[in-house]
Amino acid sequence: MTLIPISSIKLKERQRHEYGDVTELAASIKQFGILQPIMVEKDHTLVFGGRRLAACLLLGMTEIEVQYSDEIDELKSQEIELEENVRRKDLTWQENADAIARIHAIRVARNPKWTQIQTAEVVGMSTRTVRTSIQLSEAKGQFADVAAADTLVGASQRLARYKQLEERRMSVDAKVAAQAHGMVPTILASVVQGDVIEEMRKFPADSIDFGLSDPPYGVGIDEIYEDRYMYGEDVTTDVDLLVGQMLFEMYRVLKPDRFLVVFWPTIRLEAMYHMLTSTGFKFQAVPAVWYKPNKLTSSSTNPHVTLPIAYETFIVARKGDAKFAVRPPSNVFVYDMPTDRIHPLQKSVPLLTDILKMGMVGGERVLEPFSGSAACGVAAIKLGCHYLGIERDEEYVRRSNTWLKETLMEETGHG
C-alpha cells in the first residue's frame, strides 16, 4: 500500500459517472479510516474507488492510500470493483450484469469446470441472480427493449418473452420445412358443424395455440337480420353452464403459455370473470374495448330513449405465463363494423387480425368455438395461421366455409 497526494490522481471515463451522496461514507472514513485502498495505475490514473476518493475530498484530506493495478490480477481487480460499486452503492442493472458476467467469464477461462454457483458464492449473490445477470448481459446487446428496461426483473421478463416466441418460431419453421417436402398441407382453415363441447372434446390436450370465442351472452337478443328472425332469449344459467364447459375444454386444449380472447357484454363481466377464474385462466380485470365509429343506430334499442351502443368488450385471458407476440398500444381497438356481413354478429377482420397478432406467430393454429361468420378464420389465413371453427347453425357453416375457401384462394392460391 502507498500513500499519495490526492491532487496527483487523474480521472478518466469511468464505469460510473456519478457517485451519489457520499456523506455517510465520509463519516465512516472519518471514524474508522479507509478500510480498503483505492486503485490507481502507475501514473495515478484512477481505476476504481471513486466514491472513497469523493468522500476524502469532502473531508478535506490531502493524501490517500492506494494500491497499484499491476500489483493484482484482473479477476481480483474486478472483484474489488464489484464490491466497491454493488455493495456500497447500487449499479444500474446493466452495469451490475456486465460486471458479474465478466467475473464469471474470467473464472471459467481459468477453470472450465467453474460454475455459476461458484460465481454466486464469490460475489455474495444468489445463483438465480447470477444466472439472470449473465443472460441479460448478453441479451441486452441483441434486444434494444431488453436493454432499455428499468429494472433487472423487467429486463428478465422481456427476455423471457423473446425466448418463448423464438421457441414457437423454431417449431413453426420445422413445420414449414416439412411443408416444403410435401409432408403436411400448407394452411388448413375450415368450420365444422356440431355441438361445441362434443367437438372440442375430440382435440388432444395442449394442441391449440390461440383460442377466440364470441359465445352466447344470455342477455336476450331480439333483432331482424337478412329476413331471419333471431331469437336469443336463453336462460342465463343455461348459457353460463355452456360457456363454462367451453372454457374448461379450451383450457385443456390450449398449449401452455397461450392466450384466449372472449367477447362478452359489459353488463355480465363479473360472471365471465368468475368462470375464467374457476377454469384456471388469468386475466386483466379491465376488459378490452372494440369501439365502432360507424355504429350510429341499433335495431335492438329504442332510439327515442336509449343511446346507440357503439362498443363491445372482450377479455384477454392467459393460460400460464403467456407473453404478447405483438403488444397492442392500449386496450381500445378502433375499427368500423363490417357492412357486408354474412352473420348478424360478424366481427371486423382487421380487428381480429390485430387480436391474433397479440399471441400468434405464423403457422400456429387458432380454435374458435361458436364461430359464426368465421371472420377470425379469414384473419388467421391472412397471418399464415391454421384455423378451425365450430358452429351449430348449418347455414352459417356453409357461408363461412365458402368465405374461408375464397380467402385461401386469394392468399395462397389453394382453395
Helices and strands as residue ranges (DSSP letters): E 2-5, G 6-8, H 23-32, E 38-40, E 46-48, H 50-58, E 63-68, G 69-71, H 74-86, H 93-110, H 116-123, H 127-139, H 144-147, H 152-180, E 189-193, H 196-200, E 208-213, E 222-225, E 228-231, H 236-253, E 254-263, G 266-268, H 269-279, E 282-283, E 288-291, E 311-319, E 332-334, H 349-359, E 365-369, H 375-382, E 386-391, H 394-412
